[in-house]
Amino acid sequence: MVTRRTFVISAAASLSAFQFNSPLRAAMQKSPRLQLGIQLYSLRGFDVDTALKHAQEIGFQQVEFYSGMLAVDATTEQLSAMRSKVESMGMTISAHGVNRFGKDAAANERLFQFAKQLGIKNITADPDPESFPQLDELVKEFDIRVAIHNHGPSSRYNKVVDVLRAVENYDVRIGACADLGHYIRSGESPVEVIRLLKGRLYGIHLKDFAEMKEKTEGVILGKGHLAVQQTIDALMAVDFPSDGALSLEYEENPKDPIADIRECFAISKAAIDKALRARES
C-alpha cells in the first residue's frame, strides 16, 4: 500500500527529476545571458518619453540612462515614476552613467542611494583614483557595482590594462564598462578586451569606428573594426552577467538616428540569435 508520505516523496522526486533532466531545463541552461539594451545618449536629440518610445519600438530589452535624461538629484517620487514607466513598456533599467566619483564622500554615497532607488545593479563611472577606498566599502554595503568607463586616447582609463591596474586591489564589484568603440580608437581589440576583463565586466557600450585612431568616424556596427559576431561570442564565453548592461551606443546623426540604430539593433540581435543556436546545437 502506498502511504501518503510515500506518495509525497515519490512525487517530489519525480518533479525534481523533471526539473533537472527535462529538455526544457536543458534549454534554459543553454539560453543566452545577454539582454540587448541602449545607452539613451544615442537618442539625446529627443525628450525622454520619445526616446523611451523609440527604444521600445525598436525592440530593446533594457535602457541605460544618463544624466541628461534622468538627473542624479531626481526625487524618490521621480525615480519611482521612471521605474514604473520603463517597466510598463516591457523594458528594464540596466545602468546609469557615466558618473564621476571624487573626494566628496557624501556625494559618492548619494550616487549609490540614487542607484538603489532606481533599482539598478550598475553605475557606469569615471572614478577619481582617490575615491577607490570609499567605493570599495560602498559596493559591499549596497551590493551595487561600479563599472569603469574608458574614454579612449588621452583619458586616464585609455587601455584595458589601465582599468585592470585600477581595480586589482579592490572588491570584485568594482569592474568595467567596456566602451568597445573607444577601445578601437585606442588601438585595442574588443574581443581581447572582453577576454581580459572576464570576471569584472559589468557593462558594454557596443560602438564601432571606421579607423583605429583617436580622430575617426562612428559607423554602423560591423562596418569598422568591431567584429560583431566574435564580440557576442566572447561575451557569452566570459559569462557576461544577466544583470549587466549590454548597451548599444550610437553617437552619429543625433537629430535623426533611428534608421541607423535600427540597423545596429538588427545586426546585434542576429549575432545573439546565432550564438544561441550554436550553443544549443
N, C-alpha and C positions, 0 to 999 in steps of 0.2 A: 504493500500500500504506500502511495506517495503522500507523505505528510505535507502540511502547509509549509513547514520550514524547508523541506527538501525541494519543494516546488520553487520557492523564492530563490534559493541558492542556485538551482539549475537555470532559472530564468535569467538571473543576474549574470551567470557565466556565459549564457548564450548571447546576451546583449553585449557583454564585453568583447566576446569573440567577433561579433558583427562590427562593433565599433573599430576594432583594431585590425581586422583582416578583410573587411569588405572592399570591393573595388572603389566605392565612394570614398572610404577613408584613404585609400592609396592615392586617389586623385587629389584629395585635399592636401596630402603631404607633398605632392608634386606641383601644386599650384604656385604661381609666381608671387613673390612678396613685394612686387612693385606696384605702386599706385601712382599714376601719372597726374601731376599737377602743373600749375603755372605760377610763376612769380608775377604778381599783379603789376609790377613795374612795367611789364610788357604791354599793359593796357592803360598806361598812365595818361593817355590822351582822352580818357573817358572819366566820368564820375564813377564812384564806387559801385552804385547799383547797376549801371550799364555794364561796367567791367565784369561784375559777377554774372550778369545775364549772358554775356558773351562766353565766359568760361563754361557756364552750364551748357549752352547750346553747342559749343564745340565738342564737349564730351569729357572735360577734365573731371577727375575724381577729387582733387584737392586744390586748395589755393594757398599760396604763401603771401601774406600781407607785407606791406612796407609802410613806413610812417606816413607817406603821402596819402594813403587810403585808410589807415587806421592808426591814429596817433597813440603813442605810448602813455600819454596822460589822459586817455579816454576814461570815462567814469565806469564804475561797475555796471551800471544800467546800460550804458552804450555797448560795453563788451558782451553782456548777456544778449542784447538785441542782435548784435552782429553774429554771434554764435548761432542763434536761433534762425536767422535769415539764411546763413550758409547751409545749415542742416536741412532747412525746408526746401532747399534747391538740390538736395541729394549729394552735397559735397561736404568735405571736412576741411578744417584749417590745419595745415601741416606745420607752419613755422611763421616767424615774423623777423624781418631784418632788411638790411644789415644795420645792426645796432652797435653802439660804442660802449665799452666798459672802460672806466678810468679810475682815478684816485678817489672819487666820491663814493664811499661805501653805501651810503643811504640811497643814492641814485641807482647803484648797481642792484641793490636788493629790490628796489621798486620795479625794475625790469623783470625780475623773477616773479614778483607778485602779479604783475601785468600778465605774464605768460601763464601763470597758474589760473587766473581768472578767465583768460581766453581759452584755456583748455588745451594748450599745445605742449609738446614734448621737446621742441627745438627752438632755440634762439639763435638765429644766424647773426654772427657778430664779427667785429674787428676790435678785439680787446687790446688795451694797452698792456705792456708786459707787467707793470706793477699791479695790475688787477688780478693776476692769476691766483695768488694765495687766497684771496677772498672768494673768487669763483670756485676754487676747489671746495670750499665749505658750502657755498650756495647750491652747487649741483647735488651735493649729498643731502642737504636739508630739503630741497624742493623736488629732487629726482627729475630735474629738467636739464636737458643737455645744452651746452654751448658749442655751436658749430662754427669754427673759424672760416671766414670767407676770404679767399685770396683775391687781390685786386690787380694782379698782373705785374708787369715790369714797373720798377721804381717803388713798389709797395713793400712793406715790411714782411708780408707773407707772400712773397713772389713765387718761390719754388715750393714744391711739396716738402722738401727737407726742412724748410723754414717752419712749416706747420708742425712737423714731427718733432723738431727740436723744442718748439714752444710748449708742447703738451706732454712731453715724455715723463716728467716728474709729477704729474698731476692725475687726478681721478679720471678714469676712462670715459666718463661722461663729458669731458672736455675734448672735443674732437674737431671734425672738419665739415664744412660745406664746400665742396669742390666745385668751383665755377670752371667748367671744362673749357669754356671759351677763353678765359683769362690764362689758363694753363697753356693753351695753344699759343697765345700771344707771348708767353714766357718760354716757348720752345720745348714744352714737355708733352709727352704722350698721354692723352686722357686715360687710356686703358692701363698704362703703367701707374699713373697716379692713383687710380681706383685700387689696384693691387697693393700698393704701398700703404694706403690708408685703411686697409682692412682692420676691422675691429674698432675704429674710431671715425667711421664715415657715417654722418647722420643727415647730410644734405647734398644735393647735386643741383647745379644750375646747368641744364642742357643748353649749350650755346655753341655756335660754330663761327669760325672766322676764315677768311679767304687765304691768309698767309700767317706763318709762324713768326710774327714780328710785332713790335709794340704798336705801330700805327697801321691798322688794316681795316678791312670792311667786314661787317657782320653779314652772314649768308644763311640761307635755308640749311637746316641740319643735313649733313652728309655732302654738301656741295663745297665744303672747305676741307679742313683737316680732322673733322670728327668722324670716325668710323662708327656709325650709329649701331649696327648690329653687334659689333665687338664690344662696344661700350655697354650695351644692355646685358650681353652675356657676362661681362666682367662684374656688373652689379649683382647679378644672380649668383655668380661664383663666390663672391665675398659675403653673401648673405646680407645684402643691404636691408636694414630693418623695415618691417612693415609699417612702423610709425615714424619712419624717416620722411624727409621732404625731398621728393624727386620732382623738381620744378623746371619746366621749360621756361627759358628766359630769352625773349627775342626783343632786341633793343632798336631795331631799324624801323623806319617809317611809322613813328608814333601816332601820327594823325589817322592813318588808315592801315593798320597792321593785320586785320582779321584774315584776309586771304592767305597771307604768309604764315600766320600762326596755325591756321587750319592745315596747311601743308606740312608744317613741322609736327603737328599733332599726329597726322596720319602716318608719317614716317616713323615716329617714335612708337606708336601703337602697333604698327606692323612688326617692328622689331621685337616688342614684348611678346606679341602673339606667336611669333616664330620661335622665340626662346622657350615659350611654354610647350609648344608642340615638340620641340627637340627633347625637352626634359621628360615628357610623357611617353616618348617612343622607346 
